[in-house]
Amino acid sequence: MSSGVQGVRYVCLSDLHLGEPDSILTPLMPTSHAVDPRGAGPVLEQLVLCLEQVVARNSGDRRPILILNGDVLELAFGTFDQALTNFERLVGLLLERELFEKLVYIPGNHDHHIWEVARETQYGNTLAGRSANDGGLPPLRHVTSLHLEEAVPAFLLNKIIEGVHPPHGPDEEGHEVLVVYPNLALLDESGNRCVLFHHGHYVEPLYHFFSKLRRWLFPDRPQAQSIDEIEEENFAWIEFVWSLLGRSGGAGADMRLLYRMFRTPDEYELFADELAKRSVAVIDLPWIPGDKLERLALKKLFTWVGPKLSGERSKRRVVESPELRSGIEAYLFGPAYRQLRDELGRVPDDLTFVFGHTHKPFEGVLDDPSGKGRVEVFNTGGWPIDSIEPSDAMGASILFLNQQLDVACLRIFNDGGEGGEVTLDVCRPEGARDGDEFRASLEACVTGAAAEPWKELEARIHDAIARRRRDLQEEPH
């Protein structure tokens, strides 16, 4: 079998969390858990070399498009400069090798601020050519179109690119980042096949909190139906907690420690008990007699609330919980389908849904409730190692798509064991419709005679996971 890959047109990465010490793609100082600002991390460097190998052996006549599907930057529990420095390292490696035709960014919850900046750019573009005699300003739109052709330039990220790789030559395409939020739809030539990308935060009820709070306080208010309405009601909540709070100096750093405790049940239970003890000393709950019962009640409350704020990621022993599946169905068959109908005129017959967010990679299928058939679902996982206890449910995948939108899902690793389990398996949902030849060509590329870069990546991932595990055990709380 040829070692070439058959026509890779798109590559999708998500949940890199660049700038977060827990991410195995972020470089660390040799003797501390602090981020090393001096260069790219060894795993990130090798990952780019692996992507270069695939692109170099690509049988297509065009460079692929890179889709960064959310939480690429860690703006919640890391500093702004660390996140952007690591992004600078990433694009420096990519652009030096001219690997991709375009860089497309779909912000998530941890890098929602990238959308906030791009949204203002989008609004400014709508005012171009407008006259003061046209009446009042148009309303601010909270999402972009589904179409890549209508993506918005990422002003902040493009300033970084200009410094790393100044535009040169007659063709400057590919030297900027384009933002689509929160959904991107790719269509084949027939328009019958569609791959829909969404970071994944809106599949969890936690990120609809302001909508739910509003209807609890005012039950007569209408339910948000469109994705624009959902984002309008909840963007401030997402922006503050997951894109601003971690940058709040020492308070933000302590919130990062607390957030990690949510995913360590024994540790968080001790914290909840201590917090309840301190609360009883200053708060009197008149409906509960005695400090002992008050402390027990508050501990129960804190223990219940904590994991809720961590969401699906706190359920480390299950890949896809029933709550997650219900959330995917509610989002996909609700507001996402509505946006497809509004912008495309219909929901394509052959649909694939791609998301990340949960850090638990999997491949599956959903039955369309309208009877149109099955929807293939891919979760691309995430790259942080943020718990002392390994869990083989956690891990990361990379998606490769060809022009026909066949999907080849390359599982990179699962977090099972001290140094993880690097698999490099090409995965597919059970009963996948098409793409066997495409998947086989990718598998030959990463496991055959030309697989040396991937073997080195495996070694570096093992080292990086083991290092994070040691740091977590030694880190003071």
N, C-alpha and C positions, 0 to 999 in steps of 0.2 A: 504494500500500500504506500502511496506517495506520502511524504512527510509534509506536504503543503496543506494549508487549511482552506477549505472551499468558500471563498468569498465572504470573509468577515466584513460586515458593514457597520456594526455597532458593538461597542464594548460597554458594559455597565458595571460600575463599582458603587458601593454604598457604605455608609457607616465606618469611614476611615477614622473619624474622630482625631484628626491631626491637631497636635498641640496638647492632647490629653496624655499624661504620663502612662495611663493604663493601656493605651493603644500600642500594639506591637509595631506600628508604623512610625511612631514618634521616637526620636533618638533621646537616649537618657545619658546623663553624666556617668562616668565609670564607677564612681563610689557613692552615688546618691540617687534618689528617686526623682531628682529634678530634671527638667527638660534641658537637653543640650542644644544650644542655639547655633552651634558652629557648622552644622552640615545636615545632610539627609540621613535618616536612620538606615541601618543595614538591610532591614526587611523591605523598606520602601525602595531602596536602590535596586535590590534584586528583583522585586516585583516588576519594576519598569523594564529591566532587562528581559524578563520573561515575556512581557507584553510586546517588546521589540521583536523577539523571536517569532511570535505569532504573526505580527504585522509583516515582517520580512518574508515570511513564507505564505502570505495571503495570496490566493490566486486571483483576487479581484484587482481591477486596475485603478482603484481609488483608495486613499487612506480611510480608515474607519472613523466614525464619530464616537467620541467618548462621552458617555452619559454618567454624570455623578449624581446618584440618586439620594441625596440628603445626608445630613450629619457627616459631611466630609470634613468640616471644621468643628472643633469643640469650643463653642462660645458660651457654654453653660458652666462648666467646671474647669475652666482653664483661662489663661489670660488672652486678651485680644492679640497681643503681639506674638505670643507663642503660636497661636493658631495660624496667623497670617504668615509668619516666618516659615512654618512647615508647608503651607500652601505654596509659598515661593519656591521652596525646594522641590516640591512635586512638579510644578509647571516648568521649572528649570530643566529637570530631567526629561520631561515629555517633549518640550519644544526644542531642546538641543538635538533630539533624535528625529524631530518632525514626524511623530508617530500618528497624530490624529488630524483629521481635516477640520474638526470643530470640537470645542469643549462645551458641553451643555450641562448646566447646573440646575438641579431641582432641589431647592432648600428643604430641610426637614425641621424638626423642632429644635435641635441643638445648634443649628446655624440659620434659624429663621430670620435673623437680622440681615442676612444677605438678600432676602426677599424684600425686607422693609426698604433697603436702599434702592433696589431695582424697581420697586413699586413706584417710588417717587420719580425715577427716570421714565417709567412708562407713562405716568401722569403728565410729566413735562412734555413728552412726545405728543400727547393728545392735544396739547395747547398750541402746537406749532401751526402757524398760519391763521390762528384765531384773531379776530378783531374784538376790540373792546365794545363794539356795537352789537356783538352777537348775543348779548344778554349775560346772565350769570354763568359762572364756571361750571363745567360738567361735573357730575359726582365722581369721586375717587373709586376706581375699580380695585377690588381686593384680590383678583386672580389674573392670570394671563389666559390667552387662548390655549387650546390644546395643541395647536400647530407649531412645529419647530420654526416655520418660516416667520412667525410673528413673535419670536422670543425677544427678550429685552436685554440689552447689554448690561453686564455687571460692572458698574462704574468703578467700584472699589477694587475688585479683583483684577480688572483690566489695567488699573494703574500699576499694580504689582507686576503684571505681565510685561508692561512697557519697560519697566526697569530691568527685568530679567532677559527679555528677548525683544529688543526694539524692532518695530516694523521695518522690513526691508524688501526690496524687489517689487515687481509690479503686482504680485498676488499676495496680499496680506491676510487672506482668509485663514482662519485657524489660530490667529494670534489674539483672540479675545474669548472671553467666557460669555455665553448667552444663558439667560435665566428663563426658565419656565416654571410656573407654580400654580397649584400644587400637582397638576396632572399633565403629562405629556403623552400624546397619542402618535404612534407611528403606524402608517398604513402601507400595504403593498400596492402594486400598480392597479389591481382590480378593485381595491377599496373594500374587499370582503374580509381581509385579514387585518387585525389590529393588535398591536401590543401597547398596553396602557401602563405607564409608569407613575407611581406615587410613592413618596418616601415611606408612608405607612402610619404616621401619627394619627391620622383621622380614622383609622380602623379601631382605635381605642376610645372608649367613652370618656376617659380622663381628659382628652384634648377637646372635648365638647362641653367642658365644665361650665363655662359662662352661659352657654345656651340652656343647659339643664338648670342652672341656678335661676336664670331669668324666668323660666316656666314654673319653677317651684314657687317663686315669689309672686308671679303674676300668671296664674294658670290660664287666663284668657288670651295670652299672647300667642300669635301663630307660630307654628313650628318652622324652623329654618329648613328650606327645601333644597336650594341650589348650593353649590360649593362656594359661590361668592357670598351668599348669606351666612353660611357656616363660618367662613374665614372672617367675615366682618364682625361677627359676634365673639369670636374666640381668639383673634390674633393677639390682642393685648395680653391675655393670660399666657399664651404660648411664648410670646416675645419676652415677657418679664421672667418667667420661671426658668425657661430652658435656653434663653439666649442672652439674658442680661444679668441674672442673679449671681452667676459664678464669677462675674467681673466686679463684684461689689467688695473689693478689698478682702480683709480678713474675714468678714462675714460670709463672703462667697466661698472662701476656702473651707470654712467650717461647714457650710451647706453641702459641699462636695463630700466631706467625711460622713455627714448624716445620710446623704443619698446612698453611699456605699453600704452603710449599715442596714438599709432597707433590704438589701439582697444577701445579708448574712443573718439568718433568723436568730441564732443563739446570741449573737452580739447585740442585735437590735432589741431583743427581749430584755437584756440587762439594762440597756440605755432607757427603754420605756419604763422600767421599774424605777430607775433613779430619777427620771423626769417626773414620774407620778409622785415620788416621795417629795421632790422639791416643790411641786405644785400644791400639794396638800398643805405645806407649811405657809403658803400665802393665799390660798383660795379655799373658801368654804362652800361646799356644795350642800345647800340647805335641804335638799330632798333625800340625801344619803346620810344616815346617822353614823358618826364615828370616823376618825381618821383612817382606821384600818380598811373599812369598806370603801371610803373615798379613794384611797390609794389603789385598791384593787380595781375599782371601776375605771379610774383614769388610765391605769396600765392597760386594761382591756381596750379602751378607746384608742390609746396611742399605738398599741400593737396592731389594731385593725387599720388605722389610718396610714401608717408608714408604708406598707407594701402597696397600698392603693396609689400612692404618689410615684412609685416605681413602675407600676403597671405590669405588662406582660413580661418584662425582663426579670421580674422578681420570681416568676414561676420557672425556675431553672431546671426542673426535672422533667418538664414536658415540652415538646417541640411546638405543638399547636394545641393550646387549650380550647375547650368548647367556647369560652368567652371570646377568644381571638377569632375563631371561625365565624361566630355570630357577628363580630364586628366587621370582618372582611365582607361578609354578605350584605350587611346593612349599608356599608359605604359604597361598595362596588355596584350593587343592584339598585341603590338609591341615588345619591347625588352624582356619582361618577357616570352612571347610565344616563342621567338627565343631561349632563354636560355633553356626552356623546351625541345624544339626540338633538340637542340645541345647536351644536356646531357642525355635526356631520349629517344631520337629517335622519339618522337611524343608528342603532347599535349594530356594528358589523357582525356577520354570522360567525366568524372565527376569531375569538377574542382570547388574549393572554393578559394576565394581570401580574405585574412585577412590583414588589415592594421590599423594604428592608426593615429597619427600625427596631425589631424585636431582638436582633443579634442571634436568632435561631434559624439557620438556613433550612429550607425544606422545599419540596416540590409536591404539588398536589393538584386536585381538580375540584371544581364546584359545579353543581347542577344549576343552570340558569332557571330561575323560578318561572320565567315566561315560556319555557319549553323550547328555547332556541338550541339547547344542547349543553355541552360542557365548556367551562372556562378553565384553562390551565393556569395555575398559580405558581409563582416562583418567589421565594424569599431569599435575599442575598446575604442575610446574616450581618455580622459586624466584627470588627478587628480588635476591640478592647478585651483585656483580661482583667476583670474588676472584682473577682471574688476569690477568696482563699481556697474554696472548695471547687475542684474541677467539675465540669458538667459537659457530657458529650452532646447535650442538646445545643450548646452554644458553638458558634463557629462562623465561617465566612465562605462565600462563593463568589465567583465572577461569572457574569453572563456574556455570551457571545451570540450575536444574531447576524444572519446573512440578509441579502437583499429581499429574499422571499419571506423574511421574518420567522424562519426556523430558529429555535432557541437551543443553544448548547450551554448547559449549566455546569461549570467546573467547580466542584467542591474543593476548596483549598485546605481547610483544616476544621477539626472539631476539638473543643477544649476538654478532651478526656485524658486525664493523666497529668503528670508534672510538667511535661514538655509538649502537651497536646498530641493530637493524632493527625498528622498531615497525610491526606488521602489522595489528592489530585485525581479524584474520580469524576468522570463525566456523567452527570445524573439526568434523569428524565422522569416526568410524572408517569405513573402507571397508565398504560394505554395511550401514550402520547401519539398524536396523529401523524406528524411528519417530522422530517429532519434527521433520520437515522444516518444518512450518508454524511451530513454536515457534522453531526456529533462524532462519528467515527474518525473523520479527518482531524478534528481537534484532539481526540484521544491519542491518535498516532503521533501528533506533534508533541504532546507533553509527556508521553511515556516511551517513545521510540528512541532511536539512536541519537536524535537531535535534542534529547531532553535534559542535557547537562545544566542549563540555567535553572530548570525546575528542581533538580536535585539539590542545587545550592540553596534555592529558596526554602526547601524543606528543612535543611540544616539550620538556616537562620531563624526560621519560625520556631523551631524547637528551642533554640537558645533564648529567643525573645520571650516566649511564654514562660520558660523556667525562671528567667530573670524577674518577670512581673510577679510570679508566684512568691518568690523569695522576698521581693520588696513589700508585697502585701502582708506577709507574715511579720516582717520587721517594722513596718510603718507604725508609729505611735498613733493612738486614737484618743 
